Amino acid sequence: MITFREALEADLTAVVRLLADDRLGQGREQDKTPLLDGYAWRFYAMLGQSELPAIQGQS
């Protein structure tokens, strides 16, 4: 069963890893440790837009 919850900054590494593994994201996303600051900045900018909820699915 998959449950959904609000996404947290702690989820960013896993989300970026998934995006970077995608055929379209391979040339665009940078799966580096530590993550580039831009990912956290965009995450919080997205949270500030009520019409764009950030959710995380987990099983």
KEDO-564495 format. One record per residue: x, y, z of N, C-alpha, C, CB in turn. Coordinates in pm, whole numbers, padded with zeros to 5 digits, always signed. Each point is the difference from the previous one (the first is absolute). Glycine has a CB too. Layout:
N
XYZXYZXYZXYZ...
//
This chain:
59
+00083-00116+00000-00083+00116+00000+00089+00124+00000-00185-00125+00121+00151+00222-00201+00075+00124-00006-00075+00106+00080+00096-00060-00226-00025+00128+00313-00058+00110+00074+00068+00130-00045-00052-00151+00200-00021+00258-00187+00052+00130-00042+00008+00092+00121-00096-00029-00231+00200+00112+00232+00019+00095+00108+00065+00124-00059+00022-00184+00174-00018+00290-00095+00066+00122-00045+00150-00027-00017-00175+00143+00118+00229-00095-00227+00144-00017-00024+00080+00089+00094-00046-00057-00241+00163+00009+00279+00089+00072+00090+00133+00026-00070-00111-00106+00202+00185+00203-00153+00131+00026-00059+00088-00126+00006-00019+00243+00065+00000-00325+00036+00078-00124+00013-00026-00096-00116-00007+00028+00247-00103-00010-00320-00032-00085-00115+00071+00043-00128-00220-00043+00105+00280+00160-00105+00057+00055-00123+00105-00090-00065-00044+00224+00092+00132-00281-00014+00104-00085-00058-00061-00115-00079+00152+00060+00189-00252-00127-00133-00065-00111-00069-00075+00047-00124-00021-00120+00218-00044+00235-00209-00076+00053-00114+00095+00036-00114-00179+00086+00155+00288-00018-00123+00097+00038-00103+00062-00125-00062+00048+00216+00121-00021-00316-00041+00056-00125-00052-00097-00064-00100+00127-00034+00216-00257+00034-00184-00100-00054-00093-00004+00081-00129-00134-00082+00195+00135+00214-00184-00003+00085-00118+00124-00019-00087-00137+00166+00127+00253-00177-00064+00126-00017-00073+00007-00135-00069+00111+00153+00162-00182-00251-00111+00000-00134-00058-00094-00009-00120+00054-00093+00225-00142+00189-00242-00095+00002-00109+00071+00040-00130-00188+00058+00161+00142-00112-00272+00060+00028-00130+00003+00149-00029-00080-00221-00082-00026+00293+00113-00005+00144-00026+00082+00080+00101-00226-00033-00099+00236-00015+00220+00070+00074+00104+00150-00024+00004-00208-00010+00126+00257-00091-00196+00142-00034+00007+00091+00117-00036-00062-00233-00056+00027+00309-00043+00084+00110-00041-00030+00130+00071+00018-00110-00217-00122+00111+00298-00044+00123+00064+00026+00001+00150-00173+00022-00177+00145-00132+00244+00011-00006+00147+00141-00040+00042-00245-00059+00017+00287+00107+00099+00134-00029+00051-00011-00070+00135+00095+00200-00122-00080-00330+00120-00008-00082+00121+00137-00002+00067-00185-00144-00101+00214+00250+00174+00128+00013+00069-00025+00010+00150+00104+00112-00201-00006-00153+00279-00008+00014+00144+00109+00096+00044-00096-00233+00028+00062+00339+00041-00135+00044+00033-00071+00057-00123+00076+00049+00236-00209-00044-00226-00079+00054-00110+00034+00146-00023-00184-00163+00050+00170+00206-00172+00018+00142-00031-00106+00080+00075+00098-00054-00228-00063+00172+00273-00092+00085+00077-00128+00031-00076+00196+00099+00115-00189-00096-00245-00117+00033-00081-00117-00096+00021+00154+00097-00166-00126-00221+00198-00110-00096+00022-00082+00038+00122+00138-00180-00107-00073+00215+00216-00073+00040+00122-00073+00131-00025+00170-00117+00146-00105+00210-00216-00064+00128-00029-00128-00022-00080+00224+00114+00002-00219-00199-00105-00119-00027-00082-00106-00075+00080+00144-00006-00204-00102-00084+00290-00094-00075+00084-00081+00095+00086+00156-00196+00001-00089+00290+00066-00071+00095+00086-00082+00100-00080+00181-00027+00169-00135+00062-00288-00080+00087-00087-00129-00071-00040+00209+00113-00086-00200-00242+00058-00118-00078-00036-00097-00011+00119+00138-00130-00168-00085+00111+00288-00085-00009+00118-00078+00129+00022+00161-00162+00101-00105+00273-00144-00066+00129+00018-00116+00023-00095+00216+00087+00077-00237-00179-00171-00109+00012-00095-00108-00102+00038+00157+00081-00185-00267-00034+00239-00103-00090+00051-00059-00090-00107-00051+00170+00172+00057-00130-00299-00057-00083-00106+00094-00113-00043-00129+00200-00078+00249-00206+00137+00097-00104-00032+00038-00077+00126+00087+00137-00193-00174-00226+00240+00037-00073+00122+00118-00093-00027-00239+00013+00080+00329-00025+00015+00113-00092-00010-00035-00125+00078+00167+00189-00024-00186-00299-00047-00032-00125+00067+00106-00105-00030-00244+00054-00012+00254-00149+00101+00096-00109-00011-00076-00129+00017+00190+00141+00089-00171-00234-00180-00061-00131+00015+00101-00097+00059-00153+00045-00196+00106-00131+00284+00088-00101+00057-00078-00129+00022+00140+00177+00111-00067-00286-00122-00067-00129+00019+00053-00069+00122-00034-00022-00244
//
